[in-house]
Amino acid sequence: MSQIRWLGPNDAFPNPLQDPDPDPSVPGLIAVSEQIYPGQLLQAYQRGIFPWYSDNQPVLWWSPDPRMVLKPEHFKCSESLRKSLRLFCQDTHCQLLVDQDFGAVIRACATSSRKDQDGTWITHEIMDAYTTIHEQGHAHSIALAENGQLIGGLYCVALGGMVFGESMFSLKPNASKMALAALSAWCIQHQVAMIDCQQETAHLSSLGAAPISRAEFLQQLQESLNHSNIELPWNFDKNILTHWL
């Protein structure tokens, strides 16, 4: 058994296929670092690795097996969600905001209370790191606003033709689901094969996500990094939600 690698500022990530679980007692944990070093976050995503840790912990880097993904065309739009989408599209006081206030969206994701979860993995260091790659054009936010106030949304990372979902928040029923519906419809338009959802949860399963093997995920990732129909800047509005109506 090899040891989990501690990464310095100039160290490369291990290959999850060659050394998938250095410590079998912590499946999916690939590497550890003292902090998120400049450029390290994008290098991780290119290898199918993401950070997930809490305050007072080192940065823990993960590549789980299986990997939860959502094929955009498999997004489950229930009747109640479809009703919410219809009302949102018809209400002139409601807007879909794309990349208009990334900082507000990631802060809302960090501070939203979640069932059976104390605290948050979205630390100040995480917020700073993702804000930096947002400024570089690699991280994006989709938010719903009602009378100028955010009611739900999500943020994600996009590299090549791959989209990595990160976190959602909801202050009104179905708001985060509507943000994911918008992202899924946009991905369908741009031939994005799948949205990475990282870890399996019942909530994600209810929305159409399903697990695939790490090997299949990494193969799809490499293919997607070399091919992209995504143009910058991201620019769409709530009319994209009519895809599901």
N, C-alpha and C positions, 0 to 999 in steps of 0.2 A: 504494500500500500504506500503510495507517495503522499507527501504532505501537501496541505493546501498552501499555495504559493502566496507569499507576501510580495506585493508589487510596489516598487519605487516609482518615482516620477517618470522614468524613461524605460520602464520594463513593459514588454509586450504581454498581452493576455495569453494564457494557455489555450490550446485548441480543444474545444469541448468534445470533439470526436475522438481525439487521440488520448485524452486523459479526462474522461467525462465526469468522474466522481472521485476526486483525490481522497476524500474521507467518506466511506460508505455510510457512516453514522449520520452524516449531514448531506443527504442526496441533493445534487444540483448545485451545491456551493463550489464554485470554481476557483475563486481567488479572494484575497483580502488586501485592502490598502489603508493607509493611515488617513487619507483624504482623497477626494476626487481631484486628480491632477489635471492641469490644462490639456485638452485634447483627448483625455482618457475616456470620456463618456461616449464620444462618437466611435472611438476604436472598439469599445465594448459592443455597441449595437451592431457594428459591422461583423462581429463574430457571434451574434445572437446571445449576448450576455447583457444583463441589466443589474443596477444596484438596488438593494432592498435591505434596509437596516433601520435601527432606531437611534435616537440620541444616546450618547454615552457608549456607543458601539463603534468599532472600526467600520469602514465601508465594506459591506459584504456583496460580492459579485456572484450572480446566479445564472445557471443555464439548466432549467429543470427538464426532466424527462418523465412523463410526456409534457408537451407544451400545449397550452390552451390557445386556440386561434378561432377567429370568426371569418368565415368566407362571406364577404359582403352580401352576396345574393341569398345567403341562408339566414340573414337577419330576420328574426321573428317579430312581426308587427301584429300584435293582438288587436282585437276590436276596440278595447278601451284605449290603447295607444293610438290607434288610427283616429279615434274620435278626438283625442287631445291634439293630434297633428292637424286635423281639419280646423278645429277652433283656433289654434295658434296661427295658422295660415290666414284665416279670415279676419283676425283681430288686427286692426291697423296700429294698435298700441304695442304689438309684439314684434320683436326683431330677432334675427339670427346674426350674431356678431362673430366674424371670422378674423382671428389675429388682431383684434382691436384693443384688447387689454389682457395680454397674456399673464401679467403679474397678478391681476385680480382673480383670474381663473385658477391659477395654481395655488394662490393663498386660500381661496374658497375650498379647493380640494383638500388642502392641508388642515383646515379648521372644521370641516364638516364632521359631525358625529356619525359613527357607523355602528350598526348592531354587532355586539360581541367583539368590539375592538376598542381598546384603551389607547389613547395617544395616536400618533401618526408616524408613518415612515417618511413623510415629506418634511424633512428637516430644513433648516435654513440653508445648509450646504446644498441640499438637493434643489431647492428653489433657485439658488444662485447659479448652479450648474446648468439647469434646464433653461433658465432665462438667457444665459450666455449663448446656448445653441439655438434658442429662438431668434436672437438677434442675428445669428449667422444664417437663418433661413431653414433650420432643420427641425425645429419644434413649433407646434401650432396649437392654437386654442379655438374651440367652437363653443360659443356661449349663447344662451337664450336670455333675452331681456324683455321685461314687461314694464311699461311706463318708465323706461330708462334704468330699471333695477335688474341686476342679474338674478335669475331664478334657477339656473342650472347650467351645466356645461361639462367640458372635458378638455384635457390636453393630451397631445400625442407627439410622436417623433416620426419623421418621414425621411428615408434615405433611399435613393434610387426609386424603384417601384414598390417599396415596402413601407407599410405604416405600422407603427408600434403604439397601441393604446396604452396610456399610462394611468390616469385616474379620472374619476367623474365626481360631480357633486350635484345635489338636487335640493332645492328649497321649496319646490312645489311638486305634487305628484306627477310622475312621468317626465319631468324636465330633463334628467340625465339621459333617459332612454331616447328622448327626442333628439338630443345632441348626437347620440350614437347612431340614430336613424339617419341624421344628416350626413355624418361621416361615412356611413355605409353606402348611401346613395351616391355620394361624391366618389367613393372608391369604385363603384360599379361604372360610373362614367369614365373613369381614368384607367380601367382595366387593372386595378389593384387586386391581386389574387386572394390576399388574406390580410386580416388585421391581427397582429400579435396581441393576445390578451394575457400572456405570461403564465398565470397560475389558474388552475381549475377551481371554479366556485359554482354553487347552485344558481346564483344570480346570472352569471354569464351563460350558463347552460340554458336558462330560461329564455335568453335572448338569441339563441341559435349557435353559440360558440361550442366547440367540441375539441377534445384533445387529439393531438397527433404525436408521433414519436419525435424525439429530439433530432434524429438523423433526417427525417423527412422535413422537419422545420428548417434545419440548417441548409439542406439542399435547395429548398424553395427560396430561402433568404439569399443565397449566392446568386441564383438565377435572377431574382428581383433587383439586386444591387446593380446588375449589369444591364438592366433594361428599365426604362422609365417613360411613362406617359404623363408624368406630373410636371406641371409648369408652375413657376413662381411669378408673382406672389399668389397664394391661395386667395380666391376671390369668388364667393358665391353667397347667396342669401337664402331666405326661408322658402323660396319657390322650389328649392331642391327637394323639400320634404314631400312635394306632390308625387314623387316617385312611388310613394307607398299608399297613395290614395286612389 
